[in-house]
Amino acid sequence: MSIDDIPLTRIDGATTSLGEYAGQAKLIVNLASRCGYTPQYEKLEALQRTYGERGFTVLGFPSNQFAQELDSDAEVAEYCSTTWGVTFPMFARTDLHGADGHPLYAHLTQVSDAEGQAGDVAWNFEKFLVTPDGAIHRFRSAVEPDAPEIVGLIEAALPRA
């Protein structure tokens, strides 16, 4: 099964897959509303607004894997919209690893980060940039969404403005 074929559930309950975003650069991020990294929402939304019309999207996957997310998808959706003005696609709360770990994250976490470390997501706001050619780049939580290494890869993957 290709990463694009993995079934996903949107935050509103509708089903989809990454195939909906085929040919785009995608920044997949596990989110949490009560985390020290939560202010990264602002930079994620800025990326969406800057590059969205050029074939890029942020895809947000709220997770309570580290006990820092709100109690329901509805609460998460409202919080993200009203607090951060999120316009990028959001998905249902997702387990990242363990017995109920989502197949998307089972696939993504096989990829190593800049230090050569693969394996389970270590914390909220880990980022996986999937370029249109299917290459996956992994960035840990402390790497800001607008870090040069992320923006450079996004720019390189998109058609010129």
C-alpha positions in Angstrom: 0.0 0.0 0.0 1.3 3.4 -1.0 1.3 6.3 1.6 -1.3 8.0 -0.6 -3.7 5.0 -0.2 -3.7 4.9 3.6 -7.3 5.7 4.8 -7.6 8.9 6.9 -10.4 10.5 8.8 -10.9 14.3 8.7 -11.6 16.1 11.9 -15.3 16.4 10.8 -15.5 12.6 10.4 -15.3 12.5 6.6 -13.0 9.8 5.1 -10.1 10.6 2.7 -6.5 9.7 2.0 -3.3 11.5 1.2 -4.2 10.7 -2.5 -6.4 13.8 -2.3 -3.1 15.7 -2.0 -1.1 13.8 -4.7 1.3 15.9 -6.5 1.6 18.5 -3.7 4.2 19.1 -1.1 2.7 18.1 2.3 3.9 19.0 5.8 2.4 16.4 8.1 2.4 17.4 11.7 1.2 15.8 14.9 -0.4 18.5 17.0 -1.4 19.2 20.6 -3.3 22.1 22.0 -1.6 22.1 25.5 2.1 21.8 24.6 5.0 24.2 24.9 5.3 23.9 21.1 1.7 24.8 20.4 2.7 28.4 19.3 4.1 26.6 16.2 0.5 26.7 14.9 1.1 30.3 13.9 4.1 29.4 11.7 2.3 26.4 10.3 -0.6 28.6 9.2 1.8 31.2 7.8 3.4 28.4 5.6 -0.1 27.4 4.5 -1.0 31.0 3.5 2.4 31.6 1.8 2.6 28.4 -0.2 -0.9 27.0 -0.4 -1.7 28.3 -3.8 1.6 26.9 -5.2 0.8 23.2 -4.4 1.7 22.9 -0.7 -0.4 22.1 2.3 0.0 21.5 6.0 -1.9 18.5 7.2 -2.6 18.6 11.0 -3.0 15.4 13.0 -4.0 16.2 16.6 -2.8 13.5 19.0 -3.2 12.9 22.7 -0.4 10.4 22.7 1.5 12.6 25.2 -1.6 13.7 27.2 -1.6 17.3 25.9 -4.6 17.4 23.5 -8.2 18.4 24.1 -10.8 15.8 24.7 -12.6 15.7 21.4 -12.2 16.5 17.7 -14.9 19.2 18.0 -12.9 20.9 20.8 -9.7 20.7 18.8 -11.3 22.1 15.6 -12.8 25.0 17.5 -9.6 25.8 19.4 -7.5 25.7 16.2 -9.9 27.9 14.3 -10.6 30.5 17.0 -7.1 30.7 18.6 -4.8 30.2 15.7 -7.0 30.9 12.6 -6.1 27.5 11.2 -7.2 27.0 7.6 -5.1 24.0 6.7 -6.7 20.5 6.7 -7.1 18.9 10.1 -7.7 15.2 10.8 -9.2 13.2 13.6 -7.2 12.7 16.8 -4.6 10.1 15.9 -2.5 7.6 17.8 1.0 7.9 16.7 2.4 4.6 17.9 1.5 1.6 20.1 -1.2 -0.9 19.7 -3.6 1.6 18.1 -0.9 3.5 16.1 -2.1 4.8 12.8 -0.7 3.2 9.7 0.3 6.6 8.3 2.7 7.1 11.3 3.9 3.5 11.0 5.1 4.4 7.5 6.4 7.9 8.3 8.4 6.9 11.4 10.6 4.6 9.4 12.3 7.7 8.0 15.3 9.0 9.9 15.8 12.6 11.0 18.9 14.8 10.4 20.8 12.8 13.1 19.9 9.5 11.5 17.3 8.5 14.1 14.1 6.8 13.0 11.4 5.2 15.2 8.4 6.4 17.1 7.4 10.1 17.2 9.2 11.4 20.3 6.9 14.4 21.1 4.2 16.8 19.8 4.9 18.8 16.6 7.2 16.4 14.8 7.1 17.3 11.1 7.3 15.1 8.0 7.6 16.9 4.7 6.5 14.7 1.8 7.6 16.2 -1.5 5.6 15.6 -4.8 8.1 12.9 -5.8 7.3 11.0 -2.6 10.5 11.7 -0.7 10.0 12.1 3.1 12.0 14.4 5.3 11.7 14.2 9.1 12.1 17.1 11.5 11.8 16.9 15.3 9.6 19.1 17.4 12.2 21.8 18.2 12.7 22.5 14.5 10.4 25.5 13.8 8.0 25.2 10.8 9.8 28.2 9.1 13.3 26.8 9.7 15.5 27.3 6.6 15.8 23.5 6.1 12.0 23.1 5.9 11.4 26.2 3.8 14.2 25.4 1.4 12.7 21.9 0.7 9.3 23.4 0.2 10.6 26.0 -2.2 12.6 23.4 -4.1 9.5 21.2 -4.4 7.1 23.8 -5.7 6.8 25.5 -9.1 8.1 29.1 -9.2 5.6 31.8 -8.2 
